[in-house]
Amino acid sequence: MARFLEFAEVADKVKATSSKNEKVSLLSSFLIKLDDVELPIACRYFSAYLFPKWTEKEVFAGYSILWNIVVELCNMRGNELGEVYRKYGDLGDVVQEVLVKRVVQSLFKRELTIAEMDRTFDRIARLGGKGSLDVRRDMLRGLFLDCSPIEAKYLVKILLGELRIGLVEGLVEESIAKAFGKTLEEVRAANLILGDVGETASLVAKDELDKATIQIFRPTNFMLAETLPTASAIADYYQKLVYAEQKYDGIRAEVHKHGSKVKIYSRRLEDISWSFPDLVQAILKIPHSMILDGEILPVKDDAPLPFQDLQRRIRKKVPTKDIMEEVPIVYKVFDILYLNEEVMIESPLSKRRKTLESLKLPAKLSLSHIDTVKNAEEIQRAFEHSKELGYEGLVVKDPTSPYWPGRRGKYWIKLKKELETLDVVIVAAEYGNGKRAGVISDYTFAVKNNGELKVVGKAYSGLTDQEIEYMTERIKSLLIEDHGYRMIVRPEIVLEVAFDAIQKSDRHDSGYALRFPRIKKIRHDKSADEIDTLQRVKDIYNMQKGVKRDG
Ligand code: AMP
């Protein structure tokens, strides 16, 4: 039976060394000695959490309750504790120092084992109802009375969820691997799926890693996306047909449903079902066991509301009826990990998407919008469409990809913002086509370079009809040469243009061309001598090459 004191002593040693290897050695030699009850508990404590992240269990022991217990046990006056706290800035370290001078002593000290700690935390977490506050306080106080100063230090640190001994969960994974002769990759893969380092350690120790799989009501870590700066970079990377999904700005949520039970988990794998009773009700109507991945976003009359509205709604644990009406939500589903006993994470996204499409979803849930795209132009168009609807951009996904719990990779690539903008001046213009045949709507523009103007592109989009009418008149008034459909004009109208990328090109005399330029604004406030330089164009070009190389 491992004592909690041993845990505390190992933790102190881990803190004392700055060598990662040594930390891992210390930890692994400790873990290997533990029995199968103690091992998962110790691994969680070393990762600074009390219970599996997905449980609803909570001990509710924050700063103030711990602070008051310590003040009482040490018979401290005034702001004595505050003064020591200022010296350390960590309540655990403070507690170790002040408990050495403890006044209130326990007559019969329990010897605390790791398992006993867990049992006590579990009992506290189960408290509820009238008077439970006092009972919780008494039980915590009892724990402190049984602790030596070093144990009390780690009791506090674990309760507050921060060990501050230079240990991250990754090193705990490494120690588990070392202790039981597995590779870090194997342990990490299991931990990403299970979302609990304790259960991971148990399976590793029993040599049962093959059992590390998705299970209902055990949230798994979310798959993540990488970023590329432009539609062209994404198209260049995939060079095949891909899904361009709208990117919603809400809260990532994993939904688990089985029978009459529904749970919604956050990105940190915490149970957030209480905040969304309306969604829980809707999900209950779906007649399947399933795990879905998606984004909860605030939507009214089919248009997204600002993210702040959602924050307002979740500030209270249980939302009021009023706020639920004021900030209605929708769950945009973009993945399915499990359906009626079948784990789907190995299936290609195309199959998972088809499965999703075959489900009948109630109104509060809807599938993410997907465009199947094959080149930069189509990705760009989908991006602009998504922005026009008030969404954040795109997540472009490989239809052949599996669901990769907890991993960030190029199976999913997000496209969020445009590159910087350039201020340019119009040097030539043309009449448009189709419905724009009678107005001058195509503008050739330039940047400056040592007293000369150098053309970097042509833009057709971004202005309203009214603005185009204004431009038509203005351009006629600046006419220098009229070549029929094409007019050379005095360089006076300054535009702010956004673009997707800068390419080298011999089409224009600058040697560069903007890709997918769009007019953001007519800069009435700027004159032609304030426009950007060719040097800036070159700088952005080089920067973007760097981004591509690294990405
Ligand atoms: P970011 O937070 O900028 O790193 O972008 C990734 C996040 O975008 C994900 O974690 C999701 O919460 C969110 N997201 C919104 N829409 C989608 C979508 N269609 N597919 C995947 N993730 C999405």
Residues whose N, C-alpha, C, O or C-beta is under 5 A from the ligand:
A	BS01	AMP	E245 Q246 K247 Y248 R252 E295 F334 S368 V395
